[in-house]
Amino acid sequence: PMSRDETMRGGRDALQPSMFRHCLDMFWTALTPDLYAMCLSRLVSWLTDGIQSKSKYVGYMVDAACFANPNIGLRKMLPVLLSKLMKDNDDGCSLQDLSNSEFDWFMIPLTSCIRRAGKHLLPYKHSLDALIDALWKRYTTAASSSSSQSTPAAAAEWDDKYLCKLLKRLLVALTTVYLTELRPFNPDQEDCCSQHGLLYTAETAKLQWHEPCRDEVAWAVVIANRYLKDSFERLKNYSTECRQQQQQGQQGLTLPLPLLLNRVKAVVQGGCLLFPPLTKTTTELARKYFTPNLRATGLVYCSSPSHYDDDDDDG
């Protein structure tokens, strides 16, 4: 729903993608198994045949296809996308040498197909971990080097939005509760035509929900701990490194502060259910952070018990 002010400012244009996404959800959900397999095969072929300009709407289609049948959708979609982005080396896995447009074309559907996959992502745990690690290292290296343009697919100002998007959506898919189907009738109802015009109640509707299992939560905890620890270590050393570089006349060797804050915000927003409830002390300490990025960073930092004993107002 949009307010009247948003509609007057042109909000109708923002409503169209939302309507398109809901239509795609209903389309893919209503397909029979044979039709679903045929449409999914054509979608995968279309993704690998060439690069188009409307990559955002491709992400909507991939999201809806994998939501309708995550087991089959991920099995057909995810390995293909991972193979386009990753390659095996002697030292492990690394990113393919792709142009910016190629990188966008494959990253958008990959970050879309995991949005509502839940436990079906567990078989691809090692592959997704390798991709996140490769993206993390690539953007860290590119942003810390004065010759970042030599890095494959390095975006302007080392924009790591796809890394943050992947982290956030993966943590949301693993840790939150959400509907796993959008069918117009109960799954055990064979004669769906007889159900037209029938309004279900909360007691009669049989809704399927995603509830995080132990393996999903354990994976999410590992991801949050690993990348928050790295980001906070860099944040602690940020001012010292900048001062040393200025004294030595060096520039561009420190990871930019907005990039670090974006990473922290992605983990905090995606895995918010993993963190303990905010205390009064935490809320009061976080009020000093004025921007969303700083506020997200401050909430996690203030949640540390060691920070409560810090009497420095500038901490």
CYANA upper distance limits for C-alpha pairs under 8 A (distance plus 0.5 A):
  2 MET  CA      6 GLU  CA      6.70
  2 MET  CA      7 THR  CA      7.14
  2 MET  CA     11 GLY  CA      7.84
  3 SER  CA      7 THR  CA      6.87
  4 ARG  CA      8 MET  CA      6.70
  5 ASP  CA      9 ARG  CA      6.82
  6 GLU  CA     10 GLY  CA      7.10
  6 GLU  CA     11 GLY  CA      5.51
  7 THR  CA     11 GLY  CA      4.60
  7 THR  CA     12 ARG  CA      6.23
 10 GLY  CA     14 ALA  CA      8.02
 11 GLY  CA     15 LEU  CA      6.87
 12 ARG  CA     16 GLN  CA      7.19
 13 ASP  CA     17 PRO  CA      8.35
 14 ALA  CA     18 SER  CA      7.92
 15 LEU  CA     19 MET  CA      6.92
 16 GLN  CA     20 PHE  CA      6.66
 17 PRO  CA     21 ARG  CA      6.65
 18 SER  CA     22 HIS  CA      6.91
 19 MET  CA     23 CYS  CA      6.73
 20 PHE  CA     24 LEU  CA      6.75
 21 ARG  CA     25 ASP  CA      6.77
 21 ARG  CA     60 TYR  CA      6.43
 21 ARG  CA     61 MET  CA      8.10
 21 ARG  CA     64 ALA  CA      7.89
 22 HIS  CA     26 MET  CA      6.88
 23 CYS  CA     27 PHE  CA      6.60
 24 LEU  CA     28 TRP  CA      6.65
 24 LEU  CA     60 TYR  CA      8.07
 24 LEU  CA     61 MET  CA      6.96
 24 LEU  CA     64 ALA  CA      6.33
 25 ASP  CA     29 THR  CA      6.56
 25 ASP  CA     64 ALA  CA      5.36
 25 ASP  CA     65 ALA  CA      7.98
 25 ASP  CA     67 PHE  CA      8.06
 25 ASP  CA     68 ALA  CA      7.63
 25 ASP  CA    182 LEU  CA      7.87
 26 MET  CA     30 ALA  CA      6.55
 26 MET  CA    182 LEU  CA      7.35
 26 MET  CA    183 ARG  CA      8.07
 27 PHE  CA     31 LEU  CA      7.15
 28 TRP  CA     36 TYR  CA      7.48
 28 TRP  CA     64 ALA  CA      6.93
 28 TRP  CA     65 ALA  CA      6.24
 28 TRP  CA     68 ALA  CA      6.33
 29 THR  CA     65 ALA  CA      8.47
 29 THR  CA     68 ALA  CA      5.37
 29 THR  CA     69 ASN  CA      8.40
 29 THR  CA    181 GLU  CA      8.08
 29 THR  CA    182 LEU  CA      7.37
 29 THR  CA    183 ARG  CA      7.22
 30 ALA  CA    183 ARG  CA      7.89
 31 LEU  CA     35 LEU  CA      6.25
 31 LEU  CA     36 TYR  CA      5.94
 32 THR  CA     36 TYR  CA      6.41
 33 PRO  CA     37 ALA  CA      6.65
 34 ASP  CA     38 MET  CA      6.81
 35 LEU  CA     39 CYS  CA      6.60
 36 TYR  CA     40 LEU  CA      6.43
 37 ALA  CA     41 SER  CA      6.57
 38 MET  CA     42 ARG  CA      6.88
 39 CYS  CA     43 LEU  CA      6.65
 40 LEU  CA     44 VAL  CA      6.71
 40 LEU  CA     65 ALA  CA      7.62
 40 LEU  CA     73 GLY  CA      7.80
 40 LEU  CA     76 LYS  CA      8.41
 41 SER  CA     45 SER  CA      6.70
 41 SER  CA     76 LYS  CA      8.33
 42 ARG  CA     46 TRP  CA      6.52
 43 LEU  CA     47 LEU  CA      6.77
 44 VAL  CA     48 THR  CA      6.95
 44 VAL  CA     76 LYS  CA      8.00
 44 VAL  CA     77 MET  CA      6.91
 45 SER  CA     49 ASP  CA      6.48
 46 TRP  CA     50 GLY  CA      7.44
 47 LEU  CA     51 ILE  CA      7.86
 47 LEU  CA    106 PHE  CA      8.38
 51 ILE  CA    101 SER  CA      8.13
 51 ILE  CA    102 GLU  CA      7.35
 51 ILE  CA    105 TRP  CA      6.87
 52 GLN  CA    105 TRP  CA      8.04
 54 LYS  CA     58 VAL  CA      7.21
 55 SER  CA     59 GLY  CA      6.90
 55 SER  CA    104 ASP  CA      8.03
 55 SER  CA    105 TRP  CA      6.44
 55 SER  CA    108 ILE  CA      7.30
 55 SER  CA    109 PRO  CA      8.45
 56 LYS  CA     60 TYR  CA      7.19
 56 LYS  CA    108 ILE  CA      7.29
 57 TYR  CA     61 MET  CA      7.00
 58 VAL  CA     62 VAL  CA      6.78
 58 VAL  CA    108 ILE  CA      8.32
 58 VAL  CA    109 PRO  CA      7.10
 59 GLY  CA     63 ASP  CA      6.54
 59 GLY  CA    108 ILE  CA      6.15
 59 GLY  CA    109 PRO  CA      4.99
 59 GLY  CA    110 LEU  CA      8.41
 59 GLY  CA    111 THR  CA      8.41
 59 GLY  CA    112 SER  CA      5.89
 59 GLY  CA    113 CYS  CA      8.12
 60 TYR  CA     64 ALA  CA      6.75
 60 TYR  CA    109 PRO  CA      8.43
 60 TYR  CA    112 SER  CA      7.53
 61 MET  CA     65 ALA  CA      6.62
 62 VAL  CA     66 CYS  CA      6.67
 62 VAL  CA    109 PRO  CA      6.39
 62 VAL  CA    112 SER  CA      6.86
 62 VAL  CA    113 CYS  CA      6.12
 63 ASP  CA     67 PHE  CA      6.53
 63 ASP  CA    109 PRO  CA      7.93
 63 ASP  CA    112 SER  CA      5.49
 63 ASP  CA    113 CYS  CA      5.15
 63 ASP  CA    114 ILE  CA      7.93
 63 ASP  CA    115 ARG  CA      7.39
 63 ASP  CA    116 ARG  CA      8.29
 64 ALA  CA     68 ALA  CA      6.70
 64 ALA  CA    113 CYS  CA      8.46
 65 ALA  CA     69 ASN  CA      7.26
 65 ALA  CA     70 PRO  CA      8.25
 65 ALA  CA     73 GLY  CA      6.89
 65 ALA  CA    113 CYS  CA      8.44
 66 CYS  CA     70 PRO  CA      4.99
 66 CYS  CA     71 ASN  CA      8.21
 66 CYS  CA     72 ILE  CA      8.10
 66 CYS  CA     73 GLY  CA      5.05
 66 CYS  CA     74 LEU  CA      6.73
 66 CYS  CA    113 CYS  CA      6.24
 66 CYS  CA    114 ILE  CA      8.35
 66 CYS  CA    116 ARG  CA      8.39
 66 CYS  CA    117 ALA  CA      7.69
 67 PHE  CA     73 GLY  CA      8.37
 67 PHE  CA    113 CYS  CA      8.20
 67 PHE  CA    116 ARG  CA      6.54
 67 PHE  CA    117 ALA  CA      7.11
 67 PHE  CA    180 THR  CA      7.54
 67 PHE  CA    181 GLU  CA      7.91
 68 ALA  CA    180 THR  CA      8.49
 68 ALA  CA    181 GLU  CA      7.21
 69 ASN  CA     73 GLY  CA      6.23
 70 PRO  CA     74 LEU  CA      6.12
 70 PRO  CA    117 ALA  CA      6.22
 70 PRO  CA    120 HIS  CA      7.05
 71 ASN  CA     75 ARG  CA      6.80
 71 ASN  CA    120 HIS  CA      6.58
 72 ILE  CA     76 LYS  CA      6.73
 73 GLY  CA     77 MET  CA      6.36
 73 GLY  CA     78 LEU  CA      8.45
 74 LEU  CA     78 LEU  CA      5.61
 74 LEU  CA     79 PRO  CA      8.28
 74 LEU  CA    113 CYS  CA      7.67
 74 LEU  CA    120 HIS  CA      8.24
 74 LEU  CA    121 LEU  CA      8.41
 75 ARG  CA     79 PRO  CA      7.34
 76 LYS  CA     80 VAL  CA      7.66
 77 MET  CA     81 LEU  CA      6.92
 77 MET  CA    113 CYS  CA      8.47
 78 LEU  CA     82 LEU  CA      6.55
 78 LEU  CA    110 LEU  CA      7.30
 78 LEU  CA    113 CYS  CA      8.15
 79 PRO  CA     83 SER  CA      6.55
 80 VAL  CA     84 LYS  CA      6.91
 81 LEU  CA     85 LEU  CA      6.93
 81 LEU  CA    106 PHE  CA      6.61
 81 LEU  CA    107 MET  CA      8.33
 81 LEU  CA    109 PRO  CA      8.46
 81 LEU  CA    110 LEU  CA      6.90
 82 LEU  CA     86 MET  CA      6.23
 82 LEU  CA    110 LEU  CA      8.41
 82 LEU  CA    127 SER  CA      8.13
 82 LEU  CA    131 LEU  CA      8.44
 83 SER  CA     87 LYS  CA      7.22
 84 LYS  CA     96 GLN  CA      7.63
 84 LYS  CA    106 PHE  CA      7.66
 85 LEU  CA     95 LEU  CA      6.19
 85 LEU  CA     96 GLN  CA      5.83
 85 LEU  CA     98 LEU  CA      8.47
 85 LEU  CA    103 PHE  CA      7.90
 85 LEU  CA    106 PHE  CA      7.62
 85 LEU  CA    107 MET  CA      8.38
 86 MET  CA     93 CYS  CA      6.94
 86 MET  CA     94 SER  CA      6.11
 86 MET  CA     95 LEU  CA      5.06
 86 MET  CA     96 GLN  CA      5.79
 86 MET  CA    131 LEU  CA      7.65
 87 LYS  CA     93 CYS  CA      6.08
 87 LYS  CA     94 SER  CA      6.04
 87 LYS  CA     95 LEU  CA      6.58
 87 LYS  CA     96 GLN  CA      6.40
 88 ASP  CA     92 GLY  CA      6.31
 88 ASP  CA     93 CYS  CA      5.05
 88 ASP  CA     94 SER  CA      7.02
 89 ASN  CA     93 CYS  CA      6.06
 89 ASN  CA     94 SER  CA      7.40
 93 CYS  CA    130 ALA  CA      7.18
 93 CYS  CA    131 LEU  CA      8.45
 93 CYS  CA    134 ALA  CA      7.89
 94 SER  CA    131 LEU  CA      8.27
 94 SER  CA    134 ALA  CA      6.27
 95 LEU  CA    131 LEU  CA      8.26
 95 LEU  CA    134 ALA  CA      7.01
 95 LEU  CA    135 LEU  CA      8.15
 96 GLN  CA    152 PRO  CA      8.44
 97 ASP  CA    152 PRO  CA      5.99
 97 ASP  CA    153 ALA  CA      7.75
 98 LEU  CA    102 GLU  CA      6.25
 98 LEU  CA    103 PHE  CA      6.29
 98 LEU  CA    152 PRO  CA      6.76
 98 LEU  CA    153 ALA  CA      6.29
 99 SER  CA    103 PHE  CA      6.54
 99 SER  CA    152 PRO  CA      7.49
 99 SER  CA    153 ALA  CA      5.61
100 ASN  CA    104 ASP  CA      6.66
100 ASN  CA    153 ALA  CA      5.32
100 ASN  CA    154 ALA  CA      7.78
100 ASN  CA    155 ALA  CA      7.56
101 SER  CA    105 TRP  CA      6.57
102 GLU  CA    106 PHE  CA      6.96
103 PHE  CA    107 MET  CA      6.49
103 PHE  CA    153 ALA  CA      7.21
104 ASP  CA    108 ILE  CA      6.45
105 TRP  CA    109 PRO  CA      7.80
106 PHE  CA    110 LEU  CA      6.87
107 MET  CA    111 THR  CA      6.56
107 MET  CA    162 TYR  CA      7.44
108 ILE  CA    112 SER  CA      6.69
108 ILE  CA    162 TYR  CA      8.26
109 PRO  CA    113 CYS  CA      6.52
110 LEU  CA    114 ILE  CA      7.40
111 THR  CA    115 ARG  CA      7.52
111 THR  CA    162 TYR  CA      8.14
111 THR  CA    165 LYS  CA      7.29
111 THR  CA    166 LEU  CA      5.88
111 THR  CA    169 ARG  CA      7.60
113 CYS  CA    117 ALA  CA      7.80
114 ILE  CA    118 GLY  CA      8.22
114 ILE  CA    121 LEU  CA      7.74
114 ILE  CA    169 ARG  CA      7.50
114 ILE  CA    170 LEU  CA      6.90
114 ILE  CA    173 ALA  CA      7.42
115 ARG  CA    169 ARG  CA      5.99
115 ARG  CA    170 LEU  CA      7.14
115 ARG  CA    172 VAL  CA      7.90
115 ARG  CA    173 ALA  CA      6.03
116 ARG  CA    173 ALA  CA      5.84
116 ARG  CA    178 TYR  CA      8.42
116 ARG  CA    180 THR  CA      7.81
117 ALA  CA    121 LEU  CA      6.64
117 ALA  CA    173 ALA  CA      6.73
118 GLY  CA    173 ALA  CA      5.56
118 GLY  CA    174 LEU  CA      5.66
118 GLY  CA    210 HIS  CA      7.30
118 GLY  CA    212 PRO  CA      7.85
118 GLY  CA    216 GLU  CA      8.12
119 LYS  CA    174 LEU  CA      7.51
119 LYS  CA    212 PRO  CA      8.03
119 LYS  CA    213 CYS  CA      7.94
119 LYS  CA    216 GLU  CA      6.95
121 LEU  CA    125 LYS  CA      7.03
122 LEU  CA    215 ASP  CA      8.33
122 LEU  CA    216 GLU  CA      7.72
124 TYR  CA    128 LEU  CA      6.63
125 LYS  CA    129 ASP  CA      6.54
126 HIS  CA    130 ALA  CA      6.60
127 SER  CA    131 LEU  CA      6.80
128 LEU  CA    132 ILE  CA      6.67
129 ASP  CA    133 ASP  CA      6.58
130 ALA  CA    134 ALA  CA      6.56
131 LEU  CA    135 LEU  CA      6.63
132 ILE  CA    136 TRP  CA      6.50
132 ILE  CA    163 LEU  CA      7.30
132 ILE  CA    166 LEU  CA      8.15
132 ILE  CA    167 LEU  CA      8.11
133 ASP  CA    137 LYS  CA      6.65
134 ALA  CA    138 ARG  CA      6.51
135 LEU  CA    139 TYR  CA      6.62
135 LEU  CA    163 LEU  CA      6.73
136 TRP  CA    140 THR  CA      6.54
136 TRP  CA    163 LEU  CA      7.54
137 LYS  CA    141 THR  CA      6.44
138 ARG  CA    142 ALA  CA      6.50
138 ARG  CA    151 THR  CA      8.18
139 TYR  CA    143 ALA  CA      6.33
139 TYR  CA    154 ALA  CA      8.12
139 TYR  CA    158 TRP  CA      6.90
139 TYR  CA    159 ASP  CA      8.49
139 TYR  CA    160 ASP  CA      7.03
140 THR  CA    144 SER  CA      6.53
140 THR  CA    255 LEU  CA      7.11
141 THR  CA    145 SER  CA      6.65
141 THR  CA    148 SER  CA      8.38
142 ALA  CA    146 SER  CA      8.38
142 ALA  CA    147 SER  CA      8.02
142 ALA  CA    148 SER  CA      5.09
142 ALA  CA    149 GLN  CA      8.22
142 ALA  CA    151 THR  CA      6.70
142 ALA  CA    154 ALA  CA      7.56
142 ALA  CA    158 TRP  CA      7.21
143 ALA  CA    148 SER  CA      6.99
143 ALA  CA    157 GLU  CA      8.17
143 ALA  CA    158 TRP  CA      6.19
143 ALA  CA    252 GLY  CA      8.05
143 ALA  CA    253 LEU  CA      7.98
143 ALA  CA    254 THR  CA      7.87
143 ALA  CA    255 LEU  CA      5.94
143 ALA  CA    256 PRO  CA      7.34
144 SER  CA    148 SER  CA      8.39
144 SER  CA    252 GLY  CA      6.60
144 SER  CA    253 LEU  CA      4.84
144 SER  CA    254 THR  CA      5.58
144 SER  CA    255 LEU  CA      5.52
144 SER  CA    256 PRO  CA      8.37
145 SER  CA    252 GLY  CA      6.63
145 SER  CA    253 LEU  CA      5.87
146 SER  CA    251 GLN  CA      7.87
146 SER  CA    252 GLY  CA      5.69
146 SER  CA    253 LEU  CA      7.04
147 SER  CA    151 THR  CA      8.46
148 SER  CA    154 ALA  CA      7.36
148 SER  CA    158 TRP  CA      8.41
149 GLN  CA    154 ALA  CA      6.67
150 SER  CA    154 ALA  CA      8.23
154 ALA  CA    158 TRP  CA      6.70
154 ALA  CA    159 ASP  CA      8.31
155 ALA  CA    159 ASP  CA      5.92
155 ALA  CA    160 ASP  CA      8.25
158 TRP  CA    259 LEU  CA      8.44
159 ASP  CA    259 LEU  CA      8.10
160 ASP  CA    164 CYS  CA      6.99
160 ASP  CA    259 LEU  CA      7.79
161 LYS  CA    165 LYS  CA      6.42
162 TYR  CA    166 LEU  CA      6.43
163 LEU  CA    167 LEU  CA      6.73
164 CYS  CA    168 LYS  CA      6.54
164 CYS  CA    262 ASN  CA      7.47
164 CYS  CA    263 ARG  CA      6.26
164 CYS  CA    266 ALA  CA      5.77
164 CYS  CA    267 VAL  CA      8.23
165 LYS  CA    169 ARG  CA      6.50
165 LYS  CA    266 ALA  CA      7.54
166 LEU  CA    170 LEU  CA      6.40
167 LEU  CA    171 LEU  CA      6.69
167 LEU  CA    266 ALA  CA      6.81
167 LEU  CA    267 VAL  CA      6.80
167 LEU  CA    270 GLY  CA      7.58
168 LYS  CA    172 VAL  CA      6.69
168 LYS  CA    266 ALA  CA      5.46
168 LYS  CA    267 VAL  CA      6.27
168 LYS  CA    269 GLN  CA      7.04
168 LYS  CA    270 GLY  CA      4.62
168 LYS  CA    271 GLY  CA      7.77
169 ARG  CA    173 ALA  CA      6.54
169 ARG  CA    270 GLY  CA      6.79
170 LEU  CA    174 LEU  CA      6.75
170 LEU  CA    270 GLY  CA      7.90
171 LEU  CA    175 THR  CA      6.52
171 LEU  CA    220 ALA  CA      6.34
171 LEU  CA    267 VAL  CA      7.96
171 LEU  CA    270 GLY  CA      5.38
171 LEU  CA    271 GLY  CA      5.76
172 VAL  CA    176 THR  CA      6.09
172 VAL  CA    270 GLY  CA      5.37
172 VAL  CA    271 GLY  CA      6.78
174 LEU  CA    212 PRO  CA      6.62
174 LEU  CA    216 GLU  CA      5.81
174 LEU  CA    217 VAL  CA      7.04
174 LEU  CA    220 ALA  CA      7.10
175 THR  CA    211 GLU  CA      8.32
175 THR  CA    212 PRO  CA      5.93
175 THR  CA    216 GLU  CA      7.43
175 THR  CA    217 VAL  CA      6.57
175 THR  CA    220 ALA  CA      7.68
175 THR  CA    271 GLY  CA      7.35
175 THR  CA    273 LEU  CA      7.41
175 THR  CA    274 LEU  CA      8.24
176 THR  CA    210 HIS  CA      8.09
176 THR  CA    211 GLU  CA      7.54
176 THR  CA    212 PRO  CA      7.15
176 THR  CA    273 LEU  CA      7.97
177 VAL  CA    209 TRP  CA      7.14
177 VAL  CA    210 HIS  CA      5.72
177 VAL  CA    211 GLU  CA      5.78
177 VAL  CA    212 PRO  CA      7.56
178 TYR  CA    209 TRP  CA      6.09
178 TYR  CA    210 HIS  CA      5.86
178 TYR  CA    211 GLU  CA      8.10
179 LEU  CA    207 LEU  CA      7.82
179 LEU  CA    208 GLN  CA      6.52
179 LEU  CA    209 TRP  CA      5.03
179 LEU  CA    210 HIS  CA      6.64
180 THR  CA    208 GLN  CA      6.19
180 THR  CA    209 TRP  CA      5.90
180 THR  CA    210 HIS  CA      6.56
181 GLU  CA    207 LEU  CA      8.04
181 GLU  CA    208 GLN  CA      6.93
181 GLU  CA    209 TRP  CA      8.43
183 ARG  CA    187 PRO  CA      8.15
185 PHE  CA    189 GLN  CA      7.37
185 PHE  CA    192 CYS  CA      7.24
185 PHE  CA    195 GLN  CA      7.39
185 PHE  CA    205 ALA  CA      8.37
186 ASN  CA    205 ALA  CA      6.96
186 ASN  CA    206 LYS  CA      6.31
186 ASN  CA    207 LEU  CA      8.26
187 PRO  CA    206 LYS  CA      8.14
191 ASP  CA    195 GLN  CA      7.91
192 CYS  CA    196 HIS  CA      7.73
200 TYR  CA    204 THR  CA      6.37
200 TYR  CA    205 ALA  CA      6.05
201 THR  CA    205 ALA  CA      6.37
212 PRO  CA    216 GLU  CA      6.46
212 PRO  CA    217 VAL  CA      6.95
213 CYS  CA    217 VAL  CA      6.90
214 ARG  CA    218 ALA  CA      6.60
215 ASP  CA    219 TRP  CA      6.67
216 GLU  CA    220 ALA  CA      6.72
217 VAL  CA    221 VAL  CA      6.60
218 ALA  CA    222 VAL  CA      6.85
219 TRP  CA    223 ILE  CA      6.87
220 ALA  CA    224 ALA  CA      6.64
220 ALA  CA    271 GLY  CA      7.80
221 VAL  CA    225 ASN  CA      6.51
221 VAL  CA    274 LEU  CA      7.66
222 VAL  CA    226 ARG  CA      6.48
223 ILE  CA    227 TYR  CA      6.80
224 ALA  CA    228 LEU  CA      6.30
224 ALA  CA    267 VAL  CA      6.57
224 ALA  CA    271 GLY  CA      7.62
225 ASN  CA    229 LYS  CA      6.35
226 ARG  CA    230 ASP  CA      7.00
227 TYR  CA    231 SER  CA      6.62
227 TYR  CA    264 VAL  CA      8.47
227 TYR  CA    267 VAL  CA      8.36
228 LEU  CA    232 PHE  CA      6.51
228 LEU  CA    264 VAL  CA      6.72
228 LEU  CA    267 VAL  CA      7.74
229 LYS  CA    233 GLU  CA      6.61
230 ASP  CA    234 ARG  CA      6.88
231 SER  CA    235 LEU  CA      6.64
231 SER  CA    260 LEU  CA      6.54
231 SER  CA    263 ARG  CA      7.85
231 SER  CA    264 VAL  CA      7.27
232 PHE  CA    236 LYS  CA      6.54
233 GLU  CA    237 ASN  CA      6.91
234 ARG  CA    238 TYR  CA      6.29
234 ARG  CA    260 LEU  CA      8.36
235 LEU  CA    239 SER  CA      8.33
235 LEU  CA    257 LEU  CA      8.25
235 LEU  CA    260 LEU  CA      7.82
237 ASN  CA    241 GLU  CA      6.54
238 TYR  CA    242 CYS  CA      6.67
238 TYR  CA    254 THR  CA      7.88
238 TYR  CA    257 LEU  CA      8.39
239 SER  CA    243 ARG  CA      6.67
240 THR  CA    244 GLN  CA      6.73
241 GLU  CA    245 GLN  CA      6.61
241 GLU  CA    254 THR  CA      7.42
242 CYS  CA    246 GLN  CA      6.68
242 CYS  CA    254 THR  CA      7.30
243 ARG  CA    247 GLN  CA      6.80
244 GLN  CA    248 GLN  CA      6.73
245 GLN  CA    249 GLY  CA      6.40
245 GLN  CA    250 GLN  CA      5.35
245 GLN  CA    251 GLN  CA      7.08
245 GLN  CA    253 LEU  CA      8.32
246 GLN  CA    250 GLN  CA      6.51
246 GLN  CA    251 GLN  CA      7.82
255 LEU  CA    259 LEU  CA      7.70
255 LEU  CA    260 LEU  CA      7.77
256 PRO  CA    260 LEU  CA      7.20
257 LEU  CA    261 LEU  CA      6.77
258 PRO  CA    262 ASN  CA      6.55
258 PRO  CA    293 ASN  CA      8.47
259 LEU  CA    263 ARG  CA      6.91
260 LEU  CA    264 VAL  CA      6.93
261 LEU  CA    265 LYS  CA      6.58
261 LEU  CA    293 ASN  CA      6.03
261 LEU  CA    294 LEU  CA      7.20
261 LEU  CA    297 THR  CA      7.14
262 ASN  CA    266 ALA  CA      6.66
262 ASN  CA    293 ASN  CA      6.84
263 ARG  CA    267 VAL  CA      6.98
264 VAL  CA    268 VAL  CA      6.61
264 VAL  CA    293 ASN  CA      8.31
264 VAL  CA    296 ALA  CA      7.62
264 VAL  CA    297 THR  CA      6.52
265 LYS  CA    269 GLN  CA      6.40
265 LYS  CA    293 ASN  CA      6.38
265 LYS  CA    296 ALA  CA      5.90
265 LYS  CA    297 THR  CA      7.00
266 ALA  CA    270 GLY  CA      6.44
267 VAL  CA    271 GLY  CA      6.22
267 VAL  CA    272 CYS  CA      8.26
268 VAL  CA    272 CYS  CA      5.76
268 VAL  CA    296 ALA  CA      7.07
268 VAL  CA    297 THR  CA      8.41
268 VAL  CA    300 VAL  CA      8.08
269 GLN  CA    296 ALA  CA      8.39
271 GLY  CA    275 PHE  CA      7.90
276 PRO  CA    303 SER  CA      8.49
278 LEU  CA    282 THR  CA      6.46
278 LEU  CA    283 THR  CA      7.07
278 LEU  CA    303 SER  CA      7.86
279 THR  CA    283 THR  CA      6.82
280 LYS  CA    284 GLU  CA      6.70
281 THR  CA    285 LEU  CA      6.67
281 THR  CA    308 TYR  CA      8.29
282 THR  CA    286 ALA  CA      6.58
282 THR  CA    299 LEU  CA      7.06
282 THR  CA    302 CYS  CA      5.93
282 THR  CA    303 SER  CA      6.48
283 THR  CA    287 ARG  CA      6.99
283 THR  CA    299 LEU  CA      7.92
284 GLU  CA    288 LYS  CA      8.42
285 LEU  CA    298 GLY  CA      8.30
285 LEU  CA    302 CYS  CA      7.12
286 ALA  CA    295 ARG  CA      6.66
286 ALA  CA    298 GLY  CA      6.00
286 ALA  CA    299 LEU  CA      6.21
286 ALA  CA    302 CYS  CA      7.50
287 ARG  CA    295 ARG  CA      8.15
289 TYR  CA    294 LEU  CA      5.93
289 TYR  CA    295 ARG  CA      5.42
289 TYR  CA    298 GLY  CA      7.23
290 PHE  CA    294 LEU  CA      7.24
290 PHE  CA    295 ARG  CA      6.98
291 THR  CA    295 ARG  CA      6.44
292 PRO  CA    296 ALA  CA      6.56
293 ASN  CA    297 THR  CA      6.81
294 LEU  CA    298 GLY  CA      6.39
295 ARG  CA    299 LEU  CA      6.59
296 ALA  CA    300 VAL  CA      7.24
297 THR  CA    301 TYR  CA      6.69
298 GLY  CA    302 CYS  CA      6.21
299 LEU  CA    303 SER  CA      6.59
300 VAL  CA    304 SER  CA      7.46
301 TYR  CA    307 HIS  CA      7.82
302 CYS  CA    307 HIS  CA      6.37
302 CYS  CA    308 TYR  CA      7.70
303 SER  CA    307 HIS  CA      7.94
304 SER  CA    308 TYR  CA      7.77
305 PRO  CA    309 ASP  CA      7.96
306 SER  CA    310 ASP  CA      7.63
310 ASP  CA    315 GLY  CA      7.80
